[in-house]
């Protein structure tokens, strides 16, 4: 008889945890706050990420099926940049937009050409 109140307490706690843990499927969020966002494919390979680096620059990276970076875009208080990699992971297109330097460069057949 003395055990009945304890059993009721345990059942009450389990019921409360079940209610707190249950969340109906939600498809629309007003705001999501994270320090890093990472997208993976069905095999768990990282395919994209957005994060703030230690120096304060925000960087968006897109990777191929092997996880190799193919697109990198970043920005900070100095400006922004974009790099598109070729099949050998060399910068094929490089765009830089900073206060003191603005540049567009394209690499074709191993030769860099500044525009």
ZAMARGU-4260 file (C-alpha; in steps of 0.2 Angstrom, whole numbers, plus 5000, padded with zeros to 4 digits):
<rodrens>
0) 5000/5000/5000 | 5014/5012/5004 | 5021/5009/4986 | 5006/5016/4978 | 5009/5034/4980
5) 5027/5032/4973 | 5020/5022/4958 | 5008/5036/4955 | 5022/5049/4955 | 5032/5039/4943
10) 5018/5037/4931 | 5014/5056/4933 | 5032/5060/4928 | 5032/5048/4913 | 5016/5056/4907
15) 5023/5074/4909 | 5039/5069/4899 | 5028/5061/4886 | 5018/5077/4884 | 5033/5088/4883
20) 5042/5076/4871 | 5027/5075/4859 | 5027/5088/4845 | 5016/5086/4830 | 5025/5087/4813
25) 5028/5105/4809 | 5032/5111/4792 | 5032/5130/4794 | 5043/5139/4806 | 5043/5158/4809
30) 5061/5158/4814 | 5075/5146/4816 | 5091/5151/4826 | 5107/5141/4825 | 5125/5143/4825
35) 5129/5132/4810 | 5117/5125/4797 | 5122/5109/4789 | 5113/5099/4775 | 5117/5081/4772
40) 5112/5069/4758 | 5103/5052/4761 | 5120/5044/4764 | 5124/5056/4778 | 5137/5065/4767
45) 5138/5084/4771 | 5133/5093/4755 | 5130/5111/4761 | 5134/5122/4776 | 5132/5139/4782
50) 5142/5145/4798 | 5151/5160/4805 | 5169/5158/4806 | 5180/5163/4821 | 5185/5179/4813
55) 5166/5184/4811 | 5165/5180/4792 | 5149/5171/4787 | 5153/5157/4774 | 5141/5146/4764
60) 5149/5131/4756 | 5142/5118/4744 | 5150/5101/4741 | 5149/5087/4728 | 5144/5069/4732
65) 5161/5065/4739 | 5160/5080/4751 | 5173/5091/4741 | 5169/5109/4741 | 5163/5116/4724
70) 5156/5133/4729 | 5161/5145/4743 | 5153/5161/4746 | 5157/5172/4761 | 5155/5190/4768
75) 5161/5200/4782 | 5163/5219/4787 | 5176/5221/4773 | 5165/5214/4759 | 5161/5198/4751
80) 5168/5184/4739 | 5163/5170/4728 | 5173/5155/4722 | 5167/5142/4710 | 5178/5126/4709
85) 5182/5116/4693 | 5182/5097/4693 | 5200/5097/4700 | 5195/5109/4714 | 5204/5123/4707
90) 5196/5140/4707 | 5188/5142/4690 | 5178/5158/4694 | 5183/5170/4708 | 5174/5186/4712
95) 5179/5198/4726 | 5170/5214/4731 | 5179/5223/4745 | 5181/5241/4749 | 5199/5242/4742
100) 5198/5228/4730 | 5185/5222/4717 | 5190/5208/4705 | 5183/5195/4694 | 5195/5181/4688
105) 5191/5166/4677 | 5203/5152/4675 | 5203/5143/4658 | 5215/5129/4654 | 5225/5133/4669
110) 5228/5151/4664 | 5220/5164/4676 | 5212/5179/4667 | 5207/5194/4677 | 5192/5204/4670
</rodrens>
